[in-house]
């Protein structure tokens, strides 16, 4: 399970750490392009403690290639930010085969075409664990779950072209 958001308070890394602590049988990872995590000092201290215990891997100073390598090896990309909208982290995770697990909040329900398998109740650790367990089983026998990734990526494919056309047409 990979967490791809920044460690700023508004990204709610504490909730992710609660998930890590609740599921000691799973492997969790965090990626940062910096030499160390930056943001919420309490969450960073907890992440380092979990790393020292072998319950969390922190990939530091990641290049894009290293980051993508982690995504390829991850079964689920976890997000719990309550201020996010659609982001490149989602699009990258889908591109590299990670199944998404996001809070049922803001634009995420629409992004996931209201498919409940990829959405958990915000702040509800029990619901997040239940959905995570389901996705981990699905990642073994992907079946239809890959189609959601294709559908989401198709919506965002060509977004820059549509923006450029809108700018040109507004002149």
FIKELUM-148395 format. One record per residue: x, y, z of N, C-alpha, C in turn; residue in three letters. Coordinates in steps of 0.001 Angstrom, whole numbers, padded with zeros to 6 digits, always signed. Layout:
XYZXYZXYZALA ...
***
This chain:
+000869-001168+000000+000000+000000+000000+000911+001224+000000UNK +000728+002089-000976+001580+003267-001083+000765+004542-000828UNK +001384+005444-000088+000827+006762+000199+001634+007756-000623UNK +000993+008508-001485+001722+009361-002418+001523+010852-002185UNK +000838+011211-001132+000593+012628-000853+001737+013229-000042UNK +001753+014558-000011+002693+015262+000863+002336+014964+002320UNK +003225+015296+003226+003013+015053+004653+002527+016297+005380UNK +001937+017216+004630+001364+018407+005248+000085+018039+005980UNK -000255+018802+006989-001405+018520+007842-002690+018357+007036UNK -002881+019197+006006-004123+019118+005226-004236+017825+004417UNK -003142+017116+004270-003179+015817+003583-003508+014686+004551UNK -003534+015003+005849-003983+014060+006878-003124+012789+006975UNK -001791+012928+007031-000945+011728+007111-001184+010908+008380UNK -001714+011534+009421-001991+010796+010666-002985+009660+010420UNK -003968+009875+009574-004945+008825+009292-004275+007657+008590UNK -003392+007952+007637-002632+006891+006968-001813+006106+007991UNK -001179+006794+008912-000375+006108+009936-001249+005232+010828UNK -002473+005653+011076-003420+004802+011825-003685+003510+011065UNK -003791+003612+009753-003985+002428+008923-002762+001507+008996UNK -001580+002091+008927-000344+001308+009035-000320+000541+010358UNK -000641+001229+011443-000621+000589+012768-001694-000487+012902UNK -002816-000285+012234-003924-001242+012348-003687-002513+011537UNK -002795-002458+010571-002572-003609+009679-001089-004009+009650UNK -000571-004562+010743+000861-004915+010786+001249-006020+009809UNK +000282-006725+009273+000567-007811+008333+000795-007322+006901UNK +000581-006043+006638+000732-005499+005289+002010-004669+005187UNK +002452-004483+003954+003616-003628+003698+003123-002273+003214UNK +003635-001214+003826+003249+000157+003491+004484+000938+003056UNK +004271+001858+002127+005365+002678+001620+004917+004123+001459UNK +005898+005007+001550+005717+006433+001322+006859+006870+000410UNK +006565+007740-000527+007594+008247-001436+007725+009754-001273UNK +008965+010226-001334+009209+011662-001355+010406+011945-002245UNK +010328+013031-002959+011456+013460-003775+012500+014195-002951UNK +012144+014574-001740+013070+015269-000844+013958+014260-000109UNK +014960+014781+000582+015863+013902+001325+015200+013305+002557UNK +014086+013880+002968+013304+013333+004073+011887+013888+003977UNK +010984+013304+004741+009609+013804+004764+009606+015232+005280UNK +008695+016031+004739+008516+017412+005186+007040+017640+005440UNK +006738+018460+006437+005349+018777+006728+005041+018635+008203UNK +003987+017899+008516+003486+017711+009879+004548+017021+010738UNK +005170+017741+011694+006262+017154+012476+005830+015954+013330UNK +004608+015964+013822+004118+014834+014629+003987+013588+013751UNK +003418+013756+012570+003267+012624+011652+004626+012125+011174UNK +005549+013028+010939+006887+012627+010493+007586+011814+011577UNK +007492+012250+012811+008109+011500+013908+007498+010101+014021UNK +006190+010006+013874+005511+008710+013933+005918+007829+012741UNK +006045+008418+011575+006467+007664+010390+007871+007109+010575UNK +008755+007915+011122+010130+007445+011370+010143+006307+012383UNK +009294+006403+013404+009208+005331+014400+008720+004039+013751UNK +007687+004143+012925+007168+002965+012233+008187+002411+011245UNK +008956+003290+010641+010026+002835+009744+011074+002051+010535UNK +011463+002562+011696+012453+001880+012534+011957+000508+012983UNK +010650+000373+013146+010046-000912+013528+009862-001849+012332UNK +010152-001365+011136+009994-002179+009937+008566-002275+009431UNK +007711-001369+009863+006302-001409+009468+005971-000436+008345UNK +006925+000421+007990+006724+001428+006955+008058+001642+006248UNK +008018+001668+004930+009214+001983+004151+009062+003392+003619UNK +010055+004218+003878+010063+005588+003361+011119+005652+002264UNK +010667+005873+001041+011575+006026-000088+011896+007507-000210UNK +013132+007863+000094+013567+009256+000105+014330+009593-001175UNK +014318+010874-001519+015054+011391-002678+014734+010589-003938UNK +013467+010263-004104+013040+009468-005256+013121+010278-006540UNK +013678+009659-007554+013541+010208-008896+012165+009772-009401UNK +011727+010328-010510+010438+009897-011080+010477+008403-011384UNK +011595+007929-011925+011706+006505-012265+011594+005634-011018UNK +012217+006043-009932+012126+005270-008682+010706+005305-008133UNK +010084+006468-008192+008707+006616-007743+007788+005707-008552UNK +007941+005727-009871+007116+004869-010718+007372+003397-010431UNK +008596+003051-010095+008919+001668-009739+008166+001229-008490UNK +008035+002127-007528+007265+001817-006314+005793+001646-006681UNK +005269+002520-007533+003864+002400-007952+003606+001070-008652UNK +004522+000648-009502+004360-000623-010218+004285-001787-009236UNK +005041-001710-008150+005076-002804-007174+003968-002703-006124UNK +003229-001605-006120+002185-001403-005117+000838-001879-005648UNK +000089-002513-004785-001236-002991-005185-002297-001908-005008UNK -002121-001063-003990-003122-000035-003693-002417+001293-003424UNK -002977+002359-003981-002542+003716-003672-003595+004311-002744UNK -003170+004746-001564-004093+005231-000544-004028+006750-000452UNK -005194+007370-000406-005290+008819-000242-006303+009101+000856UNK -006015+010060+001696-006968+010435+002742-007024+011940+002959UNK -006599+012696+001954-006648+014144+002071-008084+014633+001936UNK -008450+015551+002796-009802+016096+002743-009863+017420+001990UNK -008738+017862+001422-008764+019090+000647-008379+018845-000802UNK -008171+017595-001168-007763+017254-002526-008945+017205-003488UNK -008597+017393-004736-009461+017117-005847-008708+016070-006658UNK -008966+015901-007901-008216+014936-008708-006778+015426-008830UNK -005843+014501-008726-004443+014909-008759-003634+013996-009666UNK -002433+014460-009977-001535+013632-010780-001147+012361-010042UNK -001129+012376-008716-000781+011144-008000-001769+010024-008325UNK -003041+010367-008451-004040+009371-008844-003776+008880-010261UNK -003584+009813-011179-003390+009439-012576-002127+008605-012754UNK -001070+008962-012049+000167+008166-012121-000035+006776-011529UNK -000690+006704-010383-000922+005397-009754-001740+004492-010670UNK -002780+005036-011277-003590+004243-012200-002775+003800-013416UNK -001963+004698-013927-001130+004379-015082-000210+003194-014790UNK +000287+003129-013568+001244+002084-013220+000608+000903-012494UNK -000732+000840-012504-001428-000363-012063-001825-000444-010610UNK -001637+000618-009836-002094+000594-008449-003589+000890-008399UNK -004310+000132-007623-005733+000391-007434-005900+001528-006434UNK -006811+002443-006658-006978+003597-005777-007935+003325-004615UNK -007633+003920-003478-008548+003936-002341-008560+005358-001792UNK -009709+006028-001944-009846+007457-001654-011057+007719-000764UNK -011031+008845-000049-012209+009179+000752-013395+009561-000140UNK -014565+009222+000309-015799+009551-000399-016111+011017-000097UNK -015402+011911-000799-015407+013316-000433-015054+014167-001643UNK -015496+015380-001664-015214+016361-002710-015535+015805-004083UNK -014566+015819-004984-014818+015347-006350-014492+013866-006528UNK -014035+013205-005472-013644+011806-005641-014804+010890-006044UNK -015991+011015-005463-017085+010152-005932-017317+010285-007442UNK -017328+011509-007933-017509+011731-009365-016329+011165-010158UNK -015119+011370-009655-013918+010864-010322-013979+009360-010506UNK -014477+008660-009477-014550+007200-009511-015908+006695-009998UNK -016650+007574-010674-017948+007211-011237-018868+006601-010172UNK -018720+007087-008943-019536+006661-007801-019424+005161-007530UNK -018296+004547-007925-018043+003131-007642-017628+003016-006175UNK -018432+002404-005333-018142+002388-003893-016908+001580-003506UNK -016443+000691-004372-015299-000146-004022-014024+000658-003816UNK -013933+001843-004396-012718+002647-004348-012836+003828-003394UNK -013951+003904-002682-014240+005042-001801-014597+004548-000408UNK -014000+005163+000596-014344+004829+001980-014864+006089+002674UNK -015597+005894+003745-016139+007028+004505-014975+007815+005116UNK -014898+009109+004870-013781+009911+005389-013650+009777+006908UNK -012431+009526+007342-012145+009426+008770-012565+008121+009408UNK -013134+007200+008656-013621+005934+009204-012584+004840+008931UNK -011741+004577+009918-010660+003612+009763-011199+002214+009466UNK -012275+001830+010140-012860+000505+009908-013291+000348+008444UNK -013945+001367+007904-014390+001310+006514-013187+001302+005564UNK -012169+002091+005861-010966+002114+005021-010294+000739+005006UNK -010219+000088+006152-009619-001252+006233-010444-002250+005435UNK -011756-002185+005576-012642-003103+004842-012441-002945+003328UNK -012414-001702+002858-012232-001451+001428-010824-001849+000983UNK -009825-001588+001817-008458-001975+001494-008348-003487+001346UNK -008910-004223+002279-008874-005688+002201-009515-006183+000916UNK -010638-005590+000540-011309-005989-000687-010424-005711-001901UNK -009804-004525-001949-008951-004186-003085-007733-005090-003165UNK -007177-005466-002031-006015-006357-002050-006377-007721-002623UNK -007555-008204-002317-008022-009460-002907-008220-009267-004404UNK -008815-008133-004789-009070-007858-006201-007776-007692-006984UNK -006728-007194-006332-005476-006979-007057-004865-008302-007501UNK -005235-009391-006848-004751-010712-007246-005520-011194-008476UNK -006831-010974-008479-007684-011370-009607-008368-010122-010129UNK -007619-009261-010789-008082-007915-011134-009450-007860-011772UNK -009709-008687-012718-011017-008662-013351-011395-007278-013812UNK -012561-006814-013396-013113-005552-013863-012505-004325-013213UNK -011736-004487-012151-011237-003306-011456-010273-002499-012315UNK -009600-003115-013285-008723-002343-014159-009521-001395-015043UNK -010754-001734-015349-011539-000874-016234-011797+000490-015606UNK -011902+000568-014291-012115+001878-013659-010914+002774-013919UNK -009720+002196-013860-008520+002977-014148-008514+003506-015563UNK -008849+002663-016499-008917+003097-017903-009962+004191-018074UNK -011115+004029-017440-012183+005029-017573-011742+006377-017021UNK -011100+006363-015859-010637+007621-015256-009567+008258-016127UNK -008616+007463-016584-007532+008006-017406-008050+008555-018725UNK -009065+007918-019301-009636+008419-020555-010237+009811-020378UNK -010860+010050-019226-011435+011373-018960-010344+012433-018947UNK -009200+012091-018375-008130+013077-018200-007137+013106-019352UNK -007187+012107-020225-006318+012098-021385-006709+013262-022287UNK -005761+014028-022677-006053+015157-023556-006525+016397-022822UNK -006415+016424-021492-006884+017590-020727-006137+018854-021143UNK -004832+018753-021357-004068+019943-021744-004509+020455-023117UNK -004828+019541-024002-005319+019945-025326-006656+020682-025191UNK -007549+020171-024346-008844+020840-024146-008657+022221-023517UNK -007723+022341-022588-007449+023647-021974-006920+024616-023017UNK -005975+024148-023824-005397+025005-024881-006490+025457-025847UNK -007376+024563-026228-008467+024927-027152-009398+025943-026521UNK -009686+025782-025251-010550+026741-024550-009900+028117-024550UNK -008611+028174-024296-007897+029469-024296-007939+030071-025696UNK -007645+029262-026705-007665+029774-028083-009030+030272-028498UNK -010072+029539-028094-011431+029917-028477-011938+031130-027722UNK -011307+031482-026632-011776+032637-025844-011168+033948-026333UNK -010287+033872-027283-009636+035106-027799-010540+035873-028712UNK 
***
